[in-house]
Structure formats: structure tokens, C-alpha cells
Amino acid sequence: MTVEIRVADPDERLAALRPIWHYFGAPFGPEEERVARMLLPEGRTLVAVDDGTIVGGASAFELDLTVPGGRVCAAGPTVVGVLPTHRRRGILRELMRVQIDDVHDRGEPLAVLWASEGGIYGRFGYGLASISADAELRRPHTRFAREVEWPGATRLVAVDEALALFPQVYDRVAAETPGMFARGAEWWEQRTLADSEWRREGGGELAFAALELDGRPEAYAVYRLNFSYTDGVPTGKTVVLEAMGATPAATAAVWRYLLDIDWMESVEAELLPIDHPLHLLLLEQNRMKFRVGDGLWVRLVDVGAALAARSYAGDGDVVIAVADEFCPWNDARYSLDGSKTTAPPDLRLDVDALGSAYLGGFTVGQLARTGRVEELTPGAVERADALFRTGRAPWTPEIF
Ligand SMILES: CC(C)(COP(=O)(O)OP(=O)(O)OC[C@H]1O[C@@H](n2cnc3c(N)ncnc32)[C@H](O)[C@@H]1OP(=O)(O)O)[C@@H](O)C(=O)NCCC(=O)NCCS
């Protein structure tokens, strides 16, 4: 391959995004430029250059990711793209090679990403690690099995106040939810609460609701009201971009608020966890359309460090033989404390399968039943499941 892969110079960082932007079929506007400049870390954006022209690019966020029982530094590959003029010549493979080696050199145990297409990343050792869902409800069928009454205040706030209040709730939820990552003030301002034209897709402006109790924020919602009126009746739609509560009561209350907004015929919400509380809150759960798809993909870049970084439910141990073609430094047998061992293995699997189990999104039993885990010691799958078990499904409420 004559195409050169290298770290983008600071003045090339935006050009590195153009290959993926080509696929959006939209101009790369000044707003996108500003956000990219602010949020993409220096020195982590790669370009693929063919005879002086940038034909491919990839970058990575630096994330502080919640894993079961802890937090870990993770690379978050993003804006991966190769122009259609240069597709299927191995440029993505080279970008992935350079990126994963860099993540390894930096000592980040994990890389996590959202995949545009399911077929791309397994070959590089990423495993599907969570399920993400979209929900659609028609308002006449949104009664709760047990009605809730929020004892505190609910207020619509301007973006400045949202910036001050919402992180307080998010941080509490993120601390106990594998798959969520810390957001800095810039991230909140430039991404989560930014009402950019292209995200609006012709819908209403972003609205911010805060639910407080004793002066403290307990839940929030970021949503749009897409107003419409058809044949003399209101047929609008509430589009929920993000809603969460720090307690069960606050979570129920924020959803009650969203489901009760007048004039709206339906409510749509994206990027929900598979175990979303609405399943049990709603009286007529079967009226909710809940479409599931892939969520976060996890790549253990340093298997030992990644195993050591999470906690396990109970004492015990299983010895896991990990095969990793793309990152041969991982090819070894491991105890759950992350140490390499020569003890006979109880389970054998490829690194992508371990990525699928890592956040608790898939059980070792599920992986075994699809041939992705080989049980070498009878009962080891059940033992591993007991140890890897987590209290809640992994959830990443945004695509990056
Ligand atoms: C996806 C994309 C980056 C692939 O780039 P590329 O340079 O053509 O990929 P490569 O030639 O390096 O292919 C590497 C391997 O991935 C496979 N592959 C590439 N794109 C794939 C896709 N969309 N689905 C499934 N497999 C794919 C190739 O067949 C090849 O397989 P092999 O290792 O078995 O030979 C490029 O097509 C693109 O930019 N697509 C649109 C934007 C996008 O989806 N980006 C990813 C964002 S998460």
C-alpha cells in the first residue's frame, strides 16, 4: 500500500474528518469545525494520505469510562472514514493498526466505539458489549401501573442553568452505570446541550426540564417538541434526546413529565438501555414499541489491565485462555485479577467475546451458547457468569 498513515498535523485535523463527512452528504460547516477543534484531542487524529491528498481519517476521544465496580481510561475511536475513491484497499485496517498500537502505548486498557455497520470491527477484536434501544409510545397508552407524584419542583430551564444542574444528576447515574463516561463542561456545552441545526432535523428547539427536590437536581430531560396539527387535531411528537433520574422516584417522575406533555400524540426516545425502567413502570408495556440494536463495542487492548480494572460478584476465579490475533501481546491465560498464569484454563475464547461480556451486557452463558466460548472445565461457564454478573445493563446514552 502506498498510502501513508500518520498523525495529523494540527492544521490537518479538520481535513481528517472530511472522509467520513463525505458520507453524510452534508457540508462540513463552521459549527462542526468548532466542535471538532474543541473536542478531538491533539495528537490522536490520524490521516491516510495518498500523494498529498487526505483520503482517510480516524480519531479517538479520551474517555473515563464506568465499568462494573470502577472507572477506567478508555480510547473512544470516532470519525473513522475512508473516501469511496479508496475503499477496500486496506486503509481502515492500517488506521486500526496504528490506532490500537497507540492506545496500547498510552496504557489505556480499553477502546470503545459505536459502529456504523456491524460487520466492520469484530476483525479488530471489538465485541458487541451492549444493546441500545429506541422506544415509541402513543400517549393514550402511557399510564403507569402505579401512579407517581413528584413531591419536588419541575422547571424548564435555559441552557446555562441546564449546564449547571444536569451534570450533577448525570454524574450520579454514570457512577453506577457501566458504559457511561464522564463528560467535561465543554462536552456538555458543545455536544449534549448544543442545539445544532443538523441535529434538529427540522424539529423543535431543544428544551431542558429539571426536576428538583429540596433545591437539589434529581432528574432532567433534554427533548424537542415537534409540533404538528393534522385534520383539526394536534399530532405532534415529543422527541426525548436524554432523560434520567438519580433515584427511582426521580426517574419515574421525569418520564411521567415527558409522557404527559399536551398536544403531543406520541413520544419517541432514542439510545435507551435494554433494561429501561419504562418496561415496568408502564401499565400497558405491550403498547410500547421497543426496537433494539447494537450499542457500544468494547475492545480489550490490554486484557490483564482490563480484567483487573473491573470488580466481580463474589470471590472465586476462573482461568481464561484468550486468543487475540490482532493484538498478540494479549494471547495468554488470565486469572480474573488480571495476572497471567500457566494454570490449566477453564474457558477459552477470542478477545472480542471477552469484550462482549466485559461490561455485563452479555453473559458468558449466552456467548457459550453461540459457540463463542469453549468450556474446558465442567461448570466453568456457570461460575464465570456468577462472577461477571452486574446489577444493571450497560448503557451509553449517546453516540460519539
Ligand atoms: C468502513 C470503511 C471505513 C472501510 O474502509 P476501507 O479502507 O474500505 O476498509 P479496508 O479495506 O481496510 O477493510 C478492512 C476489512 O474490513 C472489511 N470491511 C470494510 N468495510 C466494511 C463494512 N462496511 N462492512 C463489513 N466489512 C467491512 C473489509 O472487507 C476488510 O476485510 P478483511 O480484513 O477480511 O479483508 C469505509 O468504507 C467508510 O469510510 N465507510 C463509511 C463511513 C463508516 O462507516 N465509517 C465507520 C464509522 S464507525
PDBQT file of the ligand as one rigid body, heavy atoms in Angstrom, charges set to zero:
ROOT
HETATM    1  C1  LIG A 501     -15.976   1.383   6.663  1.00  0.00    +0.000 C 
HETATM    2  C2  LIG A 501     -14.766   1.989   5.975  1.00  0.00    +0.000 C 
HETATM    3  C3  LIG A 501     -14.002   2.854   6.976  1.00  0.00    +0.000 C 
HETATM    4  C4  LIG A 501     -13.878   0.842   5.481  1.00  0.00    +0.000 C 
HETATM    5  O1  LIG A 501     -12.664   1.366   4.980  1.00  0.00    +0.000 OA
HETATM    6  P1  LIG A 501     -11.772   0.523   3.949  1.00  0.00    +0.000 P 
HETATM    7  O2  LIG A 501     -10.460   1.224   3.839  1.00  0.00    +0.000 OA
HETATM    8  O3  LIG A 501     -12.548   0.294   2.715  1.00  0.00    +0.000 OA
HETATM    9  O4  LIG A 501     -11.586  -0.845   4.714  1.00  0.00    +0.000 OA
HETATM   10  P2  LIG A 501     -10.389  -1.927   4.496  1.00  0.00    +0.000 P 
HETATM   11  O5  LIG A 501     -10.118  -2.049   3.030  1.00  0.00    +0.000 OA
HETATM   12  O6  LIG A 501      -9.232  -1.605   5.359  1.00  0.00    +0.000 OA
HETATM   13  O7  LIG A 501     -11.092  -3.217   5.031  1.00  0.00    +0.000 OA
HETATM   14  C5  LIG A 501     -10.621  -3.944   6.164  1.00  0.00    +0.000 C 
HETATM   15  C6  LIG A 501     -11.538  -5.121   6.325  1.00  0.00    +0.000 C 
HETATM   16  O8  LIG A 501     -12.829  -4.648   6.748  1.00  0.00    +0.000 OA
HETATM   17  C7  LIG A 501     -13.835  -5.120   5.834  1.00  0.00    +0.000 C 
HETATM   18  N1  LIG A 501     -14.845  -4.053   5.732  1.00  0.00    +0.000 N 
HETATM   19  C8  LIG A 501     -14.622  -2.783   5.371  1.00  0.00    +0.000 A 
HETATM   20  N2  LIG A 501     -15.767  -2.096   5.412  1.00  0.00    +0.000 NA
HETATM   21  C9  LIG A 501     -16.725  -2.945   5.812  1.00  0.00    +0.000 A 
HETATM   22  C10 LIG A 501     -18.124  -2.806   6.013  1.00  0.00    +0.000 A 
HETATM   23  N3  LIG A 501     -18.753  -1.641   5.835  1.00  0.00    +0.000 N 
HETATM   24  N4  LIG A 501     -18.812  -3.900   6.432  1.00  0.00    +0.000 NA
HETATM   25  C11 LIG A 501     -18.165  -5.079   6.618  1.00  0.00    +0.000 A 
HETATM   26  N5  LIG A 501     -16.836  -5.268   6.427  1.00  0.00    +0.000 NA
HETATM   27  C12 LIG A 501     -16.142  -4.196   6.016  1.00  0.00    +0.000 A 
HETATM   28  C13 LIG A 501     -13.099  -5.362   4.543  1.00  0.00    +0.000 C 
HETATM   29  O9  LIG A 501     -13.795  -6.263   3.726  1.00  0.00    +0.000 OA
HETATM   30  C14 LIG A 501     -11.788  -5.912   5.033  1.00  0.00    +0.000 C 
HETATM   31  O10 LIG A 501     -11.976  -7.267   5.399  1.00  0.00    +0.000 OA
HETATM   32  P3  LIG A 501     -10.764  -8.309   5.505  1.00  0.00    +0.000 P 
HETATM   33  O11 LIG A 501      -9.921  -7.856   6.650  1.00  0.00    +0.000 OA
HETATM   34  O12 LIG A 501     -11.456  -9.584   5.781  1.00  0.00    +0.000 OA
HETATM   35  O13 LIG A 501     -10.061  -8.241   4.203  1.00  0.00    +0.000 OA
HETATM   36  C15 LIG A 501     -15.165   2.865   4.755  1.00  0.00    +0.000 C 
HETATM   37  O14 LIG A 501     -15.870   2.070   3.839  1.00  0.00    +0.000 OA
HETATM   38  C16 LIG A 501     -16.017   4.049   5.162  1.00  0.00    +0.000 C 
HETATM   39  O15 LIG A 501     -15.495   5.112   5.414  1.00  0.00    +0.000 OA
HETATM   40  N6  LIG A 501     -17.370   3.848   5.233  1.00  0.00    +0.000 N 
HETATM   41  C17 LIG A 501     -18.307   4.913   5.553  1.00  0.00    +0.000 C 
HETATM   42  C18 LIG A 501     -18.047   5.533   6.907  1.00  0.00    +0.000 C 
HETATM   43  C19 LIG A 501     -18.053   4.491   8.004  1.00  0.00    +0.000 C 
HETATM   44  O16 LIG A 501     -18.888   3.616   8.059  1.00  0.00    +0.000 OA
HETATM   45  N7  LIG A 501     -17.083   4.624   8.930  1.00  0.00    +0.000 N 
HETATM   46  C20 LIG A 501     -17.012   3.791  10.090  1.00  0.00    +0.000 C 
HETATM   47  C21 LIG A 501     -17.632   4.593  11.209  1.00  0.00    +0.000 C 
HETATM   48  S1  LIG A 501     -17.866   3.616  12.655  1.00  0.00    +0.000 SA
ENDROOT
TORSDOF 0
